[in-house]
């Protein structure tokens, strides 16, 4: 080092000569197409909202001691700083940039504070005629704001221009770095280090990755630093001060690591296995990411992979990309109260009520508690139950249909919205894992004297009394006296609205056939034709095709399909209902039907005489949501079908009293013995021998 003369020392003592500890160095703008990583001084030379900024009147960007509004660690001033706050650090990683305050905070395009390096952006040389001027940002840019003395972004002009001057602080200061390392999550932990020595010419407060700038030759010890942390619960730390390397190193170790590893892995595996409404979709990114993180952590349990798994699991719990109810599927709704009690929602004559049960997974729900879904909009649904009632919002008061919790017919205004509930606001005292699989449900409410609004189902507990309440925000509080909850579990269940076809070969023009009925109107699926029986006698039933988009409630029908695939009968909403008159098909809509004396009931089957309606056995049971033929008087043992007015040439069923009639082949010759599969005539009717 060059020695300072005796005269110079005297002048310094007199205050006539400054020591070279000042950062106020000559600003020499760089003009390279790219900036290399390192320390710089930075100034703005083209303004946007501030007209006082120019190449001859620049504003110098510097590292601020504290953040403006808790966000901005970069300020600007017309005067060039004379201490280490004049510096900023430019990080160039593969041509993408980030700018760091001397205190360790990184700035993205809006200079927001962050504990870790943010997403990168561009520092671009914009004009070959002004090669020293650069634009900072991508899509949004670093710019001045009118009358503000700090740098902020989120503007879209990109017209601001900055210059950078390369500096080497180590020639002026003893630069000490603050390094946090070990087993901690930088996204959740913040380390703060304070040093108030007079020889500290930077900021008093520094974060992980930041630097202190001391006057050359300053004696610094570990005792000169005060360290505090946030988000370090469950961590032990060791502090190491290396005066030679000029580094304050704080190393963290995860307490009870083995148990924490096992607990996180078990929770992740248990919850990723759960599916259904309220859980992340099977194809969602959070689910595939968590699956990959679980697999990686099982193969090698390192802290880095533990953090990856923890991050993936947190994202999984918080994801709003959840499975929603699906068309035609049946569900049960279970309310979860503030005290943890669970009550499923069920239709009663007075409305939906909460049936006392503490079993969340009760498999013995009554049919009236099963709600069949129809999607009617983005996250909007109508649910209809086995009594044909549409489920709507119910509160303490103000619900539709006198607050009964149901309406008799579909009304788009009353459709309910299903949404994920997130922690925050009134949803407190419950961990994110506790919200997994639960949703909030909102519906039409019209408070007295006010316009209709969408409100949440809210459930209240008062001692042993469980009831409805009303609010336009979700609730879950187990403290503060607010005994409310809006958590609902929607679980898939079974309901007989899926039609399985029977393949037939002896009904002309028909490949697959089934009967159906429902206590609510249903949409006729694409590729399916629905028929009812317009007339029937003791030997033949005439089918009439339904015209319309939907089958009315409590009407028995026959369904035909070219495909053998099962179809799900979805509740109708605004579809045109078919007009059905004098239907001879009875129904078991909503409940199984026991065949009684006097019903004159005939059941569709493939019997001794082929596919036909066969006389139902007294006391036998027909499953729910089926159809059967009814006659005014008792007919034969089997009734044939006539589709569309054309008597089926193959399926003319022979009545019992014709069994002794002679049999002829198609040439008119009488035959004594039939051959299986052959076509013959008996009693004037064609049939296939079996």
C-alpha positions as CSV (number, residue, x, y, z in Angstrom):
1,X,0.0,0.0,0.0
2,X,1.3,3.5,-0.8
3,X,2.3,5.4,2.3
4,X,0.6,8.6,3.2
5,X,3.0,11.5,3.6
6,X,3.6,13.4,6.9
7,X,2.1,16.5,5.2
8,X,-1.0,14.6,4.2
9,X,-1.5,13.3,7.7
10,X,-1.3,16.8,9.0
11,X,-3.8,18.0,6.5
12,X,-6.1,15.1,7.4
13,X,-5.8,16.1,11.1
14,X,-6.7,19.7,10.1
15,X,-9.7,18.4,8.1
16,X,-8.3,19.7,4.8
17,X,-8.0,16.3,3.1
18,X,-10.5,13.5,3.0
19,X,-9.4,9.9,3.7
20,X,-10.1,7.5,0.7
21,X,-12.8,5.9,2.8
22,X,-15.5,7.7,0.8
23,X,-17.6,5.9,-1.7
24,X,-18.1,9.1,-3.6
25,X,-15.9,8.1,-6.5
26,X,-15.9,9.2,-10.1
27,X,-19.0,7.8,-11.8
28,X,-17.7,6.1,-15.0
29,X,-20.6,4.5,-16.9
30,X,-20.1,1.1,-18.4
31,X,-21.3,0.5,-22.0
32,X,-21.0,-3.3,-22.4
33,X,-24.0,-5.2,-24.0
34,X,-24.2,-7.2,-20.8
35,X,-23.3,-6.4,-17.2
36,X,-21.1,-8.8,-15.3
37,X,-21.9,-9.8,-11.8
38,X,-20.4,-7.4,-9.2
39,X,-20.7,-4.1,-7.3
40,X,-21.9,-1.0,-9.0
41,X,-23.1,2.5,-8.5
42,X,-26.3,3.2,-10.3
43,X,-28.1,6.3,-11.4
44,X,-31.2,7.2,-13.4
45,X,-30.6,9.5,-16.4
46,X,-34.0,9.4,-18.2
47,X,-37.1,10.0,-16.1
48,X,-40.7,9.0,-16.7
49,X,-43.0,10.9,-14.4
50,X,-40.2,13.1,-13.0
51,X,-39.2,15.9,-15.3
52,X,-36.2,16.8,-13.2
53,X,-34.2,13.7,-14.2
54,X,-31.8,14.0,-17.1
55,X,-28.3,13.0,-18.1
56,X,-27.0,16.3,-16.7
57,X,-29.2,16.0,-13.6
58,X,-29.3,12.3,-12.7
59,X,-30.7,10.8,-9.6
60,X,-28.5,8.3,-7.8
61,X,-30.0,4.9,-6.8
62,X,-28.8,3.8,-3.4
63,X,-29.4,1.0,-0.8
64,X,-31.8,2.3,1.8
65,X,-31.5,1.5,5.5
66,X,-35.2,0.6,5.8
67,X,-37.9,-0.3,3.3
68,X,-40.4,2.2,2.1
69,X,-43.9,0.8,3.0
70,X,-42.1,-2.4,3.9
71,X,-41.4,-3.1,0.2
72,X,-38.7,-0.9,-1.4
73,X,-35.0,-1.1,-0.3
74,X,-33.8,1.2,-3.1
75,X,-34.1,5.0,-2.9
76,X,-32.9,7.8,-5.1
77,X,-31.3,11.2,-4.5
78,X,-29.9,14.0,-6.6
79,X,-26.7,13.8,-4.6
80,X,-24.2,11.0,-4.9
81,X,-23.9,9.1,-1.7
82,X,-20.5,9.2,0.0
83,X,-20.7,6.0,2.0
84,X,-21.3,2.3,1.2
85,X,-25.1,2.8,0.7
86,X,-24.1,4.1,-2.8
87,X,-23.5,0.5,-3.9
88,X,-25.8,-2.0,-5.3
89,X,-24.9,-5.6,-6.4
90,X,-25.8,-6.8,-9.8
91,X,-26.2,-10.6,-10.2
92,X,-25.9,-11.9,-13.8
93,X,-26.8,-15.6,-14.0
94,X,-26.8,-16.9,-17.6
95,X,-27.9,-13.5,-18.9
96,X,-30.7,-13.0,-16.4
97,X,-30.4,-10.4,-13.7
98,X,-31.3,-9.4,-10.2
99,X,-30.2,-6.4,-8.2
100,X,-29.4,-6.6,-4.5
101,X,-29.3,-4.0,-1.8
102,X,-26.1,-4.0,0.3
103,X,-28.3,-5.4,3.2
104,X,-29.0,-8.6,1.2
105,X,-32.5,-7.9,0.0
106,X,-33.1,-8.7,-3.6
107,X,-35.3,-6.6,-5.9
108,X,-37.4,-7.9,-8.6
109,X,-38.9,-5.6,-11.3
110,X,-40.9,-3.7,-8.6
111,X,-38.0,-3.8,-6.1
112,X,-40.0,-5.9,-3.6
113,X,-38.1,-7.1,-0.6
114,X,-37.4,-10.8,-0.6
115,X,-35.4,-13.3,1.6
116,X,-34.2,-15.1,-1.5
117,X,-33.2,-14.2,-5.0
118,X,-36.4,-13.4,-7.0
119,X,-37.3,-14.4,-10.5
120,X,-34.8,-12.8,-12.8
121,X,-35.3,-10.0,-15.3
122,X,-33.4,-8.2,-18.0
123,X,-31.0,-5.3,-17.8
124,X,-30.9,-4.3,-21.5
125,X,-28.7,-1.9,-23.4
126,X,-31.4,0.0,-25.4
127,X,-29.7,2.5,-27.7
128,X,-26.4,2.1,-29.5
129,X,-26.2,5.9,-29.7
130,X,-26.4,6.0,-25.9
131,X,-24.5,2.8,-25.1
132,X,-24.2,3.6,-21.4
133,X,-28.0,3.7,-20.9
134,X,-29.9,0.5,-19.8
135,X,-33.5,-0.4,-19.2
136,X,-34.2,-2.5,-16.1
137,X,-37.0,-5.0,-16.0
138,X,-39.1,-7.4,-18.1
139,X,-42.7,-6.6,-18.9
140,X,-42.7,-4.3,-15.9
141,X,-39.8,-2.0,-15.3
142,X,-37.8,0.0,-12.7
143,X,-38.9,3.6,-13.0
144,X,-39.3,6.8,-11.0
145,X,-42.6,7.7,-9.5
146,X,-43.8,11.2,-9.3
147,X,-42.4,13.1,-6.2
148,X,-41.2,9.8,-4.7
149,X,-37.6,9.4,-3.6
150,X,-37.4,5.7,-4.0
151,X,-37.4,3.4,-7.0
152,X,-40.5,1.4,-7.7
153,X,-41.9,-0.4,-10.7
154,X,-45.1,-2.0,-12.0
155,X,-45.2,0.5,-14.8
156,X,-45.3,-0.7,-18.4
157,X,-43.6,2.1,-20.4
158,X,-40.0,0.9,-19.9
159,X,-38.9,4.4,-20.8
160,X,-36.7,5.0,-17.8
161,X,-32.9,4.7,-18.4
162,X,-30.2,3.9,-15.9
163,X,-26.4,4.0,-15.9
164,X,-24.0,1.7,-14.0
165,X,-20.5,2.4,-12.8
166,X,-18.3,-0.6,-11.8
167,X,-16.8,-0.2,-8.3
168,X,-14.6,-2.3,-6.0
169,X,-15.7,-1.7,-2.4
170,X,-12.9,-3.9,-1.0
171,X,-10.4,-1.1,-1.9
172,X,-12.2,1.3,0.3
173,X,-13.8,-0.8,3.0
174,X,-13.3,-4.0,5.0
175,X,-16.4,-5.8,3.6
176,X,-17.9,-8.4,5.9
177,X,-20.5,-10.9,4.7
178,X,-23.5,-12.4,6.6
179,X,-24.1,-16.0,5.7
180,X,-26.9,-18.2,7.0
181,X,-26.4,-21.9,6.2
182,X,-27.5,-25.3,7.2
183,X,-30.9,-26.8,7.7
184,X,-33.4,-24.0,7.3
185,X,-35.9,-22.9,4.8
186,X,-35.0,-19.5,3.3
187,X,-38.6,-19.0,2.3
188,X,-39.9,-19.1,5.8
189,X,-36.9,-17.9,7.9
190,X,-35.5,-14.4,8.1
191,X,-32.2,-13.7,9.8
192,X,-31.5,-10.1,10.9
193,X,-28.1,-8.9,12.0
194,X,-27.5,-5.5,13.5
195,X,-24.1,-3.7,13.9
196,X,-24.0,-0.1,15.2
197,X,-20.2,0.5,15.2
198,X,-19.4,4.1,14.1
199,X,-17.0,2.6,11.5
200,X,-19.9,0.8,9.8
201,X,-20.5,2.9,6.7
202,X,-23.3,0.8,5.2
203,X,-26.6,-0.1,6.7
204,X,-26.9,-1.0,10.4
205,X,-29.3,-3.8,9.6
206,X,-28.2,-6.7,7.3
207,X,-30.0,-9.9,6.2
208,X,-28.8,-13.2,5.0
209,X,-26.5,-12.6,2.0
210,X,-25.9,-8.9,2.9
211,X,-22.7,-7.1,3.7
212,X,-21.4,-4.7,6.3
213,X,-18.9,-2.1,5.2
214,X,-16.3,-1.0,7.9
215,X,-13.7,1.6,7.6
216,X,-10.4,0.0,6.6
217,X,-8.5,-1.4,9.6
218,X,-11.5,-1.5,12.0
219,X,-11.3,-4.2,14.6
220,X,-14.5,-6.2,14.5
221,X,-15.5,-9.1,16.8
222,X,-18.5,-11.3,17.1
223,X,-19.7,-9.3,20.1
224,X,-20.3,-6.3,17.7
225,X,-23.2,-8.2,16.1
226,X,-26.7,-8.8,17.3
227,X,-28.5,-11.7,15.6
228,X,-32.3,-12.2,15.6
229,X,-34.5,-14.6,13.6
230,X,-38.0,-15.2,12.6
231,X,-39.4,-18.6,11.5
232,X,-36.7,-20.7,13.2
233,X,-38.9,-22.7,15.5
234,X,-37.4,-26.1,15.9
235,X,-33.9,-25.0,14.8
236,X,-30.7,-24.8,16.8
237,X,-28.0,-22.4,15.7
238,X,-24.2,-22.1,15.9
239,X,-22.5,-18.7,15.3
240,X,-19.0,-18.6,13.8
241,X,-17.1,-15.4,13.2
242,X,-14.1,-15.5,10.9
243,X,-12.2,-12.2,11.0
244,X,-9.7,-13.5,8.4
245,X,-12.4,-14.4,5.8
246,X,-14.5,-11.4,7.0
247,X,-17.6,-13.5,7.4
248,X,-20.3,-13.9,10.1
249,X,-21.6,-17.4,9.6
250,X,-24.8,-18.6,11.3
251,X,-25.4,-22.3,10.9
252,X,-28.8,-23.9,11.7
253,X,-29.6,-27.5,12.6
254,X,-33.1,-29.0,12.5
255,X,-34.1,-30.3,15.9
256,X,-35.5,-33.8,16.1
257,X,-34.8,-34.3,12.4
258,X,-35.6,-38.0,12.3
259,X,-39.1,-37.5,13.7
260,X,-39.8,-34.5,11.5
261,X,-38.8,-36.3,8.4
262,X,-41.0,-39.3,9.3
263,X,-44.0,-37.1,10.2
264,X,-43.9,-35.1,7.0
265,X,-43.5,-38.2,4.9
266,X,-46.4,-39.9,6.6
267,X,-48.7,-36.9,6.3
268,X,-47.8,-36.3,2.7
269,X,-48.4,-40.0,1.7
270,X,-51.7,-40.2,3.7
271,X,-53.2,-37.0,2.2
272,X,-52.1,-37.5,-1.4
273,X,-54.0,-40.8,-1.3
274,X,-57.2,-38.9,-0.6
275,X,-59.4,-38.1,-3.5
276,X,-62.8,-36.6,-4.1
277,X,-64.5,-33.2,-3.9
278,X,-62.4,-30.7,-2.1
279,X,-59.1,-32.5,-2.8
280,X,-56.6,-31.5,-5.5
281,X,-57.6,-33.0,-8.9
282,X,-56.0,-36.2,-10.0
283,X,-54.3,-34.3,-12.9
284,X,-53.4,-31.2,-11.0
285,X,-49.8,-30.0,-10.9
286,X,-49.7,-29.9,-7.1
287,X,-50.6,-33.6,-6.9
288,X,-47.9,-34.7,-9.5
289,X,-45.3,-32.4,-7.9
290,X,-46.1,-33.8,-4.4
291,X,-45.9,-37.4,-5.8
292,X,-42.5,-36.7,-7.3
293,X,-41.3,-35.1,-4.0
294,X,-42.4,-38.0,-2.0
295,X,-40.7,-40.5,-4.3
296,X,-37.4,-38.4,-4.2
297,X,-37.5,-38.1,-0.4
298,X,-38.1,-41.8,0.1
299,X,-35.1,-42.6,-2.1
300,X,-32.7,-40.2,-0.3
301,X,-33.7,-38.3,2.9
302,X,-31.6,-35.1,2.7
303,X,-32.6,-31.8,4.1
304,X,-32.8,-30.3,0.6
305,X,-35.3,-32.9,-0.4
306,X,-37.1,-32.5,2.9
307,X,-37.6,-28.8,2.0
308,X,-38.8,-29.7,-1.4
309,X,-41.3,-32.1,0.0
310,X,-42.4,-29.6,2.6
311,X,-42.9,-27.0,-0.1
312,X,-44.8,-29.4,-2.3
313,X,-47.0,-30.5,0.6
314,X,-47.8,-26.9,1.6
315,X,-48.8,-26.1,-2.0
316,X,-50.9,-29.3,-2.1
317,X,-52.8,-28.3,1.0
318,X,-53.3,-24.7,-0.3
319,X,-54.3,-25.6,-3.9
320,X,-57.5,-24.2,-5.2
321,X,-57.3,-26.6,-8.2
322,X,-59.7,-29.0,-6.5
323,X,-62.1,-31.7,-7.6
324,X,-65.6,-30.4,-8.0
325,X,-68.9,-32.3,-8.1
326,X,-69.6,-34.0,-11.4
327,X,-72.7,-34.3,-13.6
328,X,-74.9,-37.2,-12.6
329,X,-73.0,-38.3,-9.6
330,X,-74.6,-38.6,-6.2
331,X,-73.2,-36.9,-3.1
332,X,-73.9,-36.5,0.6
333,X,-73.3,-33.2,2.4
334,X,-71.8,-33.2,5.9
335,X,-71.5,-30.1,8.0
336,X,-68.6,-29.8,10.4
337,X,-69.4,-27.6,13.4
338,X,-67.3,-25.4,15.6
339,X,-67.1,-28.1,18.3
340,X,-66.0,-30.7,15.8
341,X,-69.4,-32.4,15.6
342,X,-70.5,-33.6,12.2
343,X,-74.0,-33.7,10.9
344,X,-75.2,-34.7,7.5
345,X,-77.8,-32.7,5.6
346,X,-81.0,-34.4,4.8
347,X,-84.4,-33.4,3.4
348,X,-87.3,-33.3,5.7
349,X,-90.8,-32.0,4.9
350,X,-89.9,-28.8,6.7
351,X,-86.6,-28.4,4.8
352,X,-83.1,-29.6,4.9
353,X,-82.1,-30.4,8.5
354,X,-79.1,-31.7,10.3
355,X,-79.6,-35.3,11.3
356,X,-77.8,-36.1,14.6
357,X,-74.9,-38.3,13.8
358,X,-71.2,-38.1,14.7
359,X,-70.2,-40.5,11.9
360,X,-68.7,-38.4,9.1
361,X,-68.4,-41.5,6.8
362,X,-71.9,-43.0,7.6
363,X,-72.6,-45.3,4.7
364,X,-76.3,-45.6,5.7
365,X,-77.6,-42.3,4.6
366,X,-81.3,-42.3,3.7
367,X,-82.0,-41.9,0.0
368,X,-83.4,-38.4,0.7
369,X,-79.9,-37.3,1.9
370,X,-78.4,-38.2,-1.5
371,X,-78.1,-35.3,-3.8
372,X,-77.6,-35.9,-7.6
373,X,-75.5,-33.2,-9.2
374,X,-75.9,-31.1,-12.3
375,X,-73.3,-28.5,-13.2
376,X,-74.9,-25.3,-14.5
377,X,-72.0,-22.8,-14.6
378,X,-68.4,-22.2,-13.4
379,X,-68.3,-23.9,-10.0
380,X,-72.1,-23.5,-9.9
381,X,-74.4,-26.5,-9.4
382,X,-77.9,-27.7,-8.7
383,X,-78.4,-30.8,-6.6
384,X,-81.7,-32.7,-6.6
385,X,-82.6,-35.4,-4.1
386,X,-84.7,-38.5,-4.3
387,X,-87.9,-36.6,-3.6
388,X,-87.2,-34.3,-6.6
389,X,-86.3,-31.4,-4.4
390,X,-83.5,-29.0,-5.5
391,X,-81.1,-28.1,-2.7
392,X,-80.8,-24.4,-2.0
393,X,-79.3,-22.0,0.5
394,X,-80.7,-22.1,4.0
395,X,-79.9,-19.8,6.9
396,X,-81.4,-18.5,10.1
397,X,-83.8,-16.6,7.8
398,X,-84.0,-15.1,4.3
399,X,-83.7,-18.3,2.3
400,X,-85.7,-19.1,-0.8
401,X,-89.0,-21.0,-0.5
402,X,-89.6,-19.6,3.0
403,X,-86.1,-20.7,4.1
404,X,-86.9,-24.4,3.7
405,X,-83.6,-25.3,2.1
406,X,-85.2,-26.6,-1.1
407,X,-87.3,-25.6,-4.0
408,X,-89.6,-27.9,-6.0
409,X,-88.3,-27.0,-9.4
410,X,-85.0,-25.9,-10.8
411,X,-84.3,-22.2,-10.7
412,X,-81.0,-20.9,-12.1
413,X,-80.9,-18.1,-9.5
414,X,-80.9,-20.6,-6.7
415,X,-78.0,-22.7,-7.9
416,X,-75.3,-23.1,-5.4
417,X,-71.6,-22.3,-5.7
418,X,-68.9,-24.7,-4.4
419,X,-65.5,-23.2,-3.4
420,X,-62.4,-24.0,-1.5
421,X,-62.1,-22.4,1.9
422,X,-58.7,-20.9,2.6
423,X,-57.3,-19.9,6.0
424,X,-57.6,-16.2,6.8
425,X,-60.2,-13.7,7.9
426,X,-62.9,-15.6,9.9
427,X,-61.2,-19.0,9.2
428,X,-58.8,-19.2,12.1
429,X,-57.7,-21.8,14.6
430,X,-57.5,-24.5,12.1
431,X,-54.5,-25.8,10.3
432,X,-54.3,-26.0,6.5
433,X,-54.3,-29.8,6.8
434,X,-57.6,-29.5,8.6
435,X,-59.1,-27.7,5.6
436,X,-58.1,-30.4,3.1
437,X,-61.2,-32.0,1.6
438,X,-63.6,-29.4,2.9
439,X,-65.4,-26.8,0.8
440,X,-67.7,-23.8,1.3
441,X,-71.1,-23.7,-0.3
442,X,-72.8,-20.5,-1.2
443,X,-76.3,-19.8,-2.4
444,X,-79.1,-17.4,-3.0
445,X,-80.2,-15.3,0.0
446,X,-82.5,-12.3,0.0
447,X,-82.2,-10.3,3.2
448,X,-85.3,-8.3,4.0
449,X,-85.4,-5.0,2.1
450,X,-82.1,-5.8,0.3
451,X,-81.0,-7.2,-3.0
452,X,-80.3,-10.9,-3.3
453,X,-76.7,-12.0,-2.5
454,X,-74.6,-15.1,-2.5
455,X,-74.0,-16.2,1.1
456,X,-72.3,-19.1,2.7
457,X,-74.0,-22.0,4.6
458,X,-73.0,-21.3,8.2
459,X,-73.6,-23.7,11.0
460,X,-73.9,-22.7,14.7
461,X,-73.6,-24.7,17.8
462,X,-75.2,-23.6,21.1
463,X,-74.7,-26.3,23.7
464,X,-76.3,-29.4,22.2
465,X,-78.3,-27.4,19.6
466,X,-77.1,-27.3,16.1
467,X,-78.6,-24.8,13.6
468,X,-78.1,-22.7,10.6
469,X,-76.8,-19.1,10.5
470,X,-76.0,-16.7,7.7
471,X,-73.0,-14.7,6.6
472,X,-71.4,-13.6,3.3
473,X,-67.9,-14.8,4.4
474,X,-66.7,-18.3,5.5
475,X,-66.3,-19.0,9.2
476,X,-64.4,-21.4,11.3
477,X,-63.4,-20.1,14.7
478,X,-62.8,-22.1,17.9
479,X,-62.0,-19.0,20.0
480,X,-63.4,-15.6,20.8
481,X,-66.9,-16.8,21.2
482,X,-67.7,-17.2,17.5
483,X,-69.2,-20.7,17.4
484,X,-69.7,-20.8,13.7
485,X,-68.5,-23.1,10.9
486,X,-68.9,-23.1,7.1
487,X,-66.9,-26.3,6.5
488,X,-68.7,-28.9,4.4
489,X,-67.6,-32.3,3.2
490,X,-69.1,-33.4,0.0
491,X,-68.7,-37.2,-0.5
492,X,-69.6,-39.4,-3.4
493,X,-72.2,-42.0,-2.8
494,X,-74.3,-44.4,-4.9
495,X,-77.7,-43.7,-6.5
496,X,-79.6,-45.7,-9.2
497,X,-79.5,-43.2,-12.0
498,X,-76.9,-45.2,-14.0
499,X,-78.6,-47.3,-16.7
500,X,-77.0,-50.5,-17.8
501,X,-78.4,-51.8,-21.1
502,X,-79.2,-55.4,-21.9
503,X,-78.1,-56.5,-25.4
504,X,-81.0,-58.0,-27.4
505,X,-81.0,-59.8,-30.7
506,X,-84.7,-60.7,-31.1
507,X,-86.2,-57.2,-31.2
508,X,-86.1,-55.8,-34.7
509,X,-84.3,-52.5,-34.9
510,X,-83.2,-52.6,-31.3
511,X,-79.7,-53.6,-30.1
512,X,-79.7,-52.5,-26.4
513,X,-82.7,-52.0,-24.2
514,X,-83.4,-50.9,-20.6
515,X,-86.2,-49.4,-18.4
516,X,-85.9,-46.3,-16.3
517,X,-87.7,-43.8,-14.1
518,X,-86.7,-41.2,-11.6
519,X,-88.4,-38.9,-9.0
520,X,-86.9,-35.9,-10.9
521,X,-86.8,-34.9,-14.5
522,X,-83.8,-36.3,-16.4
523,X,-82.0,-35.5,-19.6
524,X,-82.2,-38.0,-22.4
525,X,-78.5,-38.8,-23.2
526,X,-77.0,-38.4,-26.6
527,X,-77.4,-41.6,-28.7
528,X,-80.3,-42.8,-26.6
529,X,-84.0,-42.9,-27.6
530,X,-86.7,-43.0,-25.0
531,X,-90.1,-44.6,-25.4
532,X,-93.3,-44.9,-23.4
533,X,-96.2,-47.3,-24.0
534,X,-99.1,-45.6,-25.5
535,X,-101.4,-48.6,-25.8
536,X,-101.3,-52.2,-24.6
537,X,-103.5,-55.2,-24.8
538,X,-103.2,-58.8,-23.6
539,X,-100.6,-59.6,-26.2
540,X,-98.9,-56.5,-27.5
541,X,-97.5,-53.2,-26.2
542,X,-97.1,-50.3,-28.6
543,X,-94.1,-48.0,-28.0
544,X,-94.1,-44.3,-28.8
545,X,-90.9,-42.4,-29.1
546,X,-90.6,-39.4,-26.8
547,X,-90.2,-36.0,-28.3
548,X,-88.4,-33.5,-26.1
549,X,-85.1,-33.2,-24.4
550,X,-86.0,-34.6,-21.0
551,X,-88.1,-37.3,-19.3
552,X,-90.6,-35.9,-16.8
553,X,-90.3,-37.0,-13.2
554,X,-92.1,-40.2,-12.1
555,X,-92.6,-41.5,-15.7
556,X,-91.6,-45.0,-16.7
557,X,-89.8,-45.3,-20.0
558,X,-87.9,-47.7,-22.2
559,X,-84.5,-46.6,-23.4
560,X,-82.8,-48.0,-26.5
561,X,-79.2,-47.4,-27.6
562,X,-76.9,-48.4,-30.4
563,X,-74.1,-48.6,-27.9
564,X,-73.9,-51.1,-25.1
565,X,-72.2,-48.6,-22.8
566,X,-74.0,-47.6,-19.6
567,X,-75.4,-44.0,-19.4
568,X,-75.9,-41.7,-16.4
569,X,-79.2,-40.0,-16.2
570,X,-78.5,-36.3,-15.3
571,X,-81.1,-34.1,-13.6
572,X,-82.8,-31.8,-16.1
573,X,-82.7,-28.0,-15.6
574,X,-84.0,-25.9,-18.5
575,X,-84.4,-28.7,-21.0
576,X,-87.8,-29.1,-22.7
577,X,-89.8,-31.8,-21.0
578,X,-91.5,-34.4,-23.2
579,X,-95.3,-34.6,-23.2
580,X,-96.4,-38.1,-22.2
581,X,-100.1,-39.1,-22.3
582,X,-101.7,-42.2,-21.1
583,X,-98.4,-44.0,-20.4
584,X,-99.0,-47.7,-19.7
585,X,-95.6,-48.0,-18.0
586,X,-95.6,-47.8,-14.3
587,X,-92.5,-46.7,-12.4
588,X,-90.5,-47.4,-9.2
589,X,-89.1,-43.9,-9.2
590,X,-87.3,-43.2,-5.9
591,X,-88.1,-46.5,-4.2
592,X,-88.2,-50.2,-4.9
593,X,-91.6,-51.5,-6.0
594,X,-93.2,-54.7,-4.5
595,X,-95.6,-56.3,-7.1
596,X,-99.0,-56.6,-5.5
597,X,-102.2,-58.3,-6.4
598,X,-104.2,-56.2,-8.9
599,X,-101.1,-54.4,-10.3
600,X,-101.3,-56.4,-13.4
601,X,-97.6,-55.7,-13.7
602,X,-95.3,-57.1,-16.4
603,X,-91.5,-56.9,-16.1
604,X,-89.1,-56.6,-19.0
605,X,-87.0,-59.7,-19.3
606,X,-85.4,-62.2,-21.6
607,X,-87.6,-65.2,-20.9
608,X,-88.7,-68.4,-22.5
609,X,-90.3,-66.5,-25.3
610,X,-87.5,-64.0,-25.9
611,X,-87.3,-60.4,-24.9
612,X,-90.7,-59.2,-23.7
613,X,-92.8,-58.0,-20.8
614,X,-93.4,-61.0,-18.5
615,X,-96.1,-61.3,-15.9
616,X,-94.6,-60.1,-12.6
617,X,-94.7,-62.5,-9.6
618,X,-96.8,-61.3,-6.8
619,X,-94.6,-60.3,-3.8
620,X,-91.4,-59.9,-6.0
621,X,-89.5,-56.6,-5.9
622,X,-88.5,-54.3,-8.7
623,X,-85.5,-52.2,-8.0
624,X,-85.8,-48.4,-7.6
625,X,-85.9,-46.2,-10.7
626,X,-87.1,-48.9,-13.1
627,X,-90.3,-49.2,-15.2
628,X,-92.8,-52.0,-15.8
629,X,-95.8,-52.5,-18.0
630,X,-99.3,-52.2,-16.5
631,X,-102.5,-53.7,-18.1
632,X,-106.1,-52.8,-17.3
633,X,-106.8,-56.5,-17.1
634,X,-104.6,-59.6,-16.8
635,X,-103.1,-60.5,-20.1
636,X,-101.0,-63.4,-21.3
637,X,-97.8,-64.6,-19.8
638,X,-95.7,-62.4,-22.1
639,X,-96.5,-59.2,-23.9
640,X,-94.6,-58.4,-27.1
641,X,-93.4,-54.9,-28.1
642,X,-94.3,-52.8,-31.1
643,X,-91.8,-50.0,-31.7
644,X,-92.9,-46.9,-33.6
645,X,-96.1,-48.5,-35.0
646,X,-94.2,-51.3,-36.8
647,X,-94.8,-54.7,-35.2
648,X,-91.4,-56.2,-34.8
649,X,-91.1,-59.1,-37.3
650,X,-88.9,-61.2,-35.0
651,X,-90.1,-60.4,-31.6
652,X,-93.8,-61.5,-31.8
653,X,-94.1,-63.2,-28.5
654,X,-96.4,-66.3,-28.4
655,X,-99.0,-66.2,-25.7
656,X,-99.5,-69.2,-23.4
657,X,-102.8,-70.3,-25.0
658,X,-101.0,-70.6,-28.4
659,X,-98.5,-73.2,-27.2
660,X,-100.4,-76.0,-28.8
661,X,-100.8,-74.3,-32.2
662,X,-99.0,-76.0,-35.2
663,X,-95.6,-74.6,-36.3
664,X,-94.7,-73.7,-39.9
665,X,-91.5,-72.7,-41.6
666,X,-91.3,-69.5,-43.7
667,X,-92.4,-71.4,-46.8
668,X,-95.6,-72.5,-45.1
669,X,-94.7,-76.1,-44.5
670,X,-95.7,-77.5,-41.2
671,X,-92.8,-78.8,-39.1
672,X,-92.7,-81.2,-36.2
673,X,-89.3,-80.3,-34.8
674,X,-87.8,-76.8,-34.7
675,X,-84.0,-76.1,-35.0
676,X,-82.5,-73.7,-32.5
677,X,-82.1,-70.3,-34.1
678,X,-84.5,-71.0,-36.9
679,X,-87.3,-68.6,-37.8
680,X,-90.8,-70.1,-37.7
681,X,-94.5,-69.1,-37.6
682,X,-96.9,-70.1,-34.9
683,X,-100.4,-68.8,-34.3
684,X,-99.8,-66.3,-37.1
685,X,-96.7,-64.9,-35.3
686,X,-93.0,-65.2,-36.2
687,X,-90.6,-66.5,-33.5
688,X,-87.0,-67.7,-33.2
689,X,-86.6,-71.3,-31.9
690,X,-84.6,-71.7,-28.7
